[in-house]
Amino acid sequence: MNPCYIDVHNHIIPEEYVSGLKKIGLTESLGRSFPVWSAEKSIEIMDLNKIQTAITSISSPGVFFGDEYFAKNLARICNEISATLVSDYPSRFGGFASLPLPDIEASLNEIHYSHDVLKLDGFVFLSNYKGTYIGDQSFEPVYSELNRKNAVVYVHPTDPAYSGETCHPFRF
């Protein structure tokens, strides 16, 4: 029997995401330009590495950059792209939805849409949002709703919220 693997840390970087970030002046993450991404190229790499299925998500820097409207729209676009990817390649991809945190109300709406309508597999959280870490009490309504839906949550690290002259500045 040939081994096959499930990759739960697989990032999609669709053109719509890259274009959205470019409009607000972001052209890289963690010091690197965004690569050109496609489902076909991902499958090619998966096949080379005996990966049967990849659970995808948007990674750092996420969707929130200080503008709640922008974050809500970018999360929706990314989640719909993920759902299409899963629909087009059901045996190859699953998807974790992005939430427009720290906007609680918009995140609750996106939980409903991503879970109940798009039928995505779970949710990706970054380790902090604008310096508010995921254990913060302000996120309780989101966690309650996720618990109510028995949702899977995947936590992805992102840059910590530094301050001070000797540290990398926190940018939003």
DRENPA-985826 format. One line per 10 residues: number of its first residue (from 1); their letters; for each residue x, y, z of N, C-alpha, C. Coordinates in steps of 0.2 Angstrom, whole numbers. Layout:
DRENPA-985826
NUM	a	X Y Z X Y Z X Y Z; ... $
***
This chain:
DRENPA-985826
1	mnpcyidvhn	4 -6 0 0 0 0 4 6 0; 3 11 -5 7 17 -5 4 22 0; 9 25 4 7 30 9 4 36 6; -1 39 9 -3 46 6 -4 50 12; -4 56 12 -4 61 17 -10 66 16; -12 69 22 -16 74 22 -12 80 25; -12 86 21 -8 92 23 -14 97 26; -13 98 32 -18 103 35 -15 110 36; -9 111 33 -6 118 33 -4 120 26; -9 121 22 -8 122 15 -11 129 13 $
11	hiipeeyvsg	-7 133 11 -10 140 10 -12 141 2; -18 144 1 -19 147 -5 -18 154 -5; -16 156 -11 -14 164 -12 -17 166 -18; -24 166 -19 -27 167 -25 -26 175 -27; -26 175 -34 -25 182 -37 -29 187 -34; -35 186 -32 -40 191 -29 -37 193 -23; -34 189 -19 -31 191 -12 -25 195 -13; -21 193 -18 -15 197 -19 -17 204 -22; -22 204 -26 -24 211 -29 -27 215 -24; -31 212 -19 -34 216 -14 -29 219 -9 $
21	lkkigltesl	-24 215 -8 -18 218 -3 -14 223 -7; -13 222 -13 -9 227 -17 -13 234 -17; -20 234 -17 -23 240 -17 -22 244 -11; -20 241 -5 -19 244 1 -11 245 2; -7 243 -3 0 244 -2 4 238 0; 1 232 1 4 226 3 6 222 -3; 13 221 -4 15 216 -9 19 210 -7; 19 210 0 23 204 3 21 202 10; 23 197 12 22 194 19 28 191 22; 29 193 28 35 191 31 42 192 27 $
31	grsfpvwsae	42 197 24 48 199 20 49 196 13; 43 192 11 44 189 4 38 191 0; 39 192 -6 34 193 -11 29 187 -11; 23 189 -13 18 183 -14 19 179 -20; 19 173 -19 21 168 -25 14 168 -30; 15 166 -36 10 165 -40 7 158 -38; 1 158 -37 -3 152 -35 -8 149 -40; -8 143 -40 -14 140 -44 -16 133 -41; -22 131 -42 -24 124 -40 -20 119 -43; -19 120 -50 -15 115 -53 -8 114 -51 $
41	ksieimdlnk	-5 119 -50 2 119 -47 2 116 -40; -3 117 -36 -3 114 -29 -4 107 -30; -8 105 -34 -9 97 -35 -3 94 -38; 1 97 -42 7 95 -45 12 94 -39; 12 98 -34 17 98 -29 14 93 -24; 8 92 -23 5 87 -18 6 80 -21; 6 79 -27 7 73 -30 14 71 -29; 19 76 -30 26 74 -29 28 72 -22; 24 74 -18 25 73 -11 20 68 -8; 16 64 -12 11 59 -10 6 62 -5 $
51	iqtaitsiss	4 68 -6 -1 71 -2 -8 70 -6; -12 67 -3 -19 65 -6 -23 71 -6; -24 74 0 -28 80 2 -25 86 5; -26 92 4 -24 98 7 -30 102 10; -29 103 16 -34 108 19 -31 115 19; -34 119 15 -31 126 13 -34 131 18; -30 136 18 -32 143 22 -28 148 19; -30 154 21 -26 160 19 -22 161 26; -15 163 24 -11 163 30 -10 171 32; -5 172 36 -2 178 38 0 182 31 $
61	pgvffgdeyf	-2 188 30 -5 193 35 -13 193 36; -16 188 33 -23 187 35 -27 192 30; -33 195 33 -38 199 30 -39 206 33; -37 206 39 -38 213 43 -32 217 43; -33 223 41 -28 228 41 -30 235 43; -35 235 48 -37 241 51 -44 244 48; -46 241 42 -52 243 39 -57 237 39; -62 238 43 -67 233 44 -71 231 38; -72 236 34 -76 234 28 -72 230 23; -65 232 22 -61 229 18 -60 222 20 $
71	aknlaricne	-59 221 27 -58 214 30 -64 209 29; -70 212 30 -76 208 28 -76 206 21; -75 211 17 -75 209 9 -70 204 7; -64 205 10 -58 201 8 -59 194 11; -62 193 17 -63 187 20 -69 183 16; -74 186 14 -79 183 10 -76 181 3; -72 185 0 -69 183 -7 -65 177 -6; -61 177 -1 -56 171 0 -60 165 2; -66 166 6 -69 160 8 -73 157 2; -76 161 -2 -79 159 -8 -74 155 -13 $
81	isatlvsdyp	-68 158 -14 -63 155 -18 -62 148 -15; -61 147 -9 -60 141 -5 -65 136 -7; -71 138 -6 -77 134 -7 -77 131 -15; -76 136 -19 -75 134 -26 -70 129 -27; -64 130 -24 -58 125 -25 -60 118 -22; -64 118 -17 -66 112 -14 -71 108 -18; -76 112 -21 -81 110 -26 -78 107 -32; -73 111 -35 -69 109 -41 -65 102 -40; -62 102 -34 -57 96 -33 -59 93 -26; -65 90 -26 -67 87 -19 -63 82 -16 $
91	srfggfaslp	-59 78 -19 -55 73 -16 -48 76 -15; -47 82 -17 -40 85 -16 -39 90 -11; -45 94 -10 -44 100 -6 -50 100 -1; -49 103 5 -53 105 10 -52 112 11; -56 116 15 -54 123 16 -56 125 23; -52 129 26 -53 133 32 -55 140 30; -60 143 33 -62 149 32 -59 155 36; -58 160 33 -55 166 36 -61 170 39; -59 173 45 -64 178 48 -61 185 48; -66 190 48 -63 197 48 -62 199 55 $
101	lpdieaslne	-59 195 59 -58 198 66 -53 203 66; -53 208 70 -57 208 77 -64 210 76; -67 211 70 -74 213 70 -79 207 72; -81 207 77 -85 202 80 -91 201 76; -95 206 75 -102 205 71 -101 202 64; -96 205 61 -94 202 54 -92 195 54; -88 194 59 -85 187 60 -91 182 61; -96 184 66 -102 179 67 -106 178 60; -106 183 56 -110 183 50 -106 178 45; -99 179 45 -95 175 41 -95 167 43 $
111	ihyshdvlkl	-95 166 50 -96 159 52 -102 156 50; -107 159 50 -114 157 47 -113 155 40; -111 160 36 -110 159 29 -105 153 27; -99 154 30 -94 149 28 -96 142 30; -99 141 36 -101 135 39 -107 132 36; -112 136 36 -119 134 34 -120 134 26; -118 139 23 -119 140 16 -113 137 12; -107 139 13 -101 136 9 -99 129 11; -101 127 17 -99 121 20 -92 119 20; -88 125 22 -81 124 23 -79 120 29 $
121	dgfvflsnyk	-73 117 30 -72 112 35 -70 115 42; -69 121 42 -67 124 48 -65 131 47; -61 134 52 -59 141 52 -52 141 54; -48 146 51 -41 148 53 -41 154 57; -38 154 62 -37 160 66 -29 161 66; -28 168 66 -21 170 67 -20 171 74; -13 170 76 -12 170 84 -14 177 87; -14 182 83 -16 189 86 -19 193 80; -24 198 82 -27 202 77 -26 209 80; -21 213 77 -20 220 79 -18 220 86 $
131	gtyigdqsfe	-14 215 88 -11 215 95 -16 212 100; -22 210 98 -26 206 103 -26 199 101; -23 195 106 -22 188 106 -28 184 106; -28 178 103 -34 174 102 -37 172 109; -34 172 114 -37 170 121 -41 176 124; -41 182 121 -44 188 124 -51 187 124; -54 189 130 -61 188 131 -66 192 126; -63 197 122 -67 200 117 -69 195 112; -66 190 111 -68 185 106 -73 180 108; -75 180 114 -80 175 117 -86 174 113 $
141	pvyselnrkn	-89 179 110 -95 178 106 -93 173 100; -88 174 97 -85 170 91 -84 163 93; -81 162 99 -80 155 101 -86 152 103; -91 155 106 -97 152 108 -101 150 102; -101 154 96 -104 152 90 -100 146 87; -94 146 87 -90 140 84 -91 134 88; -92 135 95 -93 129 99 -100 126 98; -105 131 97 -112 129 95 -112 125 89; -108 126 84 -108 123 78 -103 117 78; -99 116 83 -94 110 84 -89 111 78 $
151	avvyvhptdp	-87 117 77 -82 119 72 -75 117 73; -71 116 68 -64 115 69 -61 121 68; -56 123 72 -52 129 72 -45 127 72; -41 130 67 -34 129 66 -31 136 67; -26 136 72 -22 142 73 -16 142 70; -15 148 66 -9 149 63 -5 155 66; 2 154 67 5 160 70 6 166 65; 7 172 68 8 178 64 13 182 68; 15 187 65 20 192 68 17 194 75; 21 194 80 18 196 87 18 204 86 $
161	aysgetchpf	13 207 91 12 214 91 18 217 95; 23 219 92 29 222 95 28 229 96; 31 232 101 32 239 101 39 241 103; 42 247 102 48 248 104 53 249 99; 59 253 100 63 254 95 67 249 92; 69 244 97 73 238 95 69 232 91; 63 233 91 59 227 89 56 229 82; 54 224 78 50 225 72 43 228 74; 42 234 71 36 237 73 29 234 70; 24 234 74 18 231 73 14 236 68 $
171	rf	13 233 62 10 237 57 3 235 55; -2 240 55 -8 239 52 -11 246 50 $
***
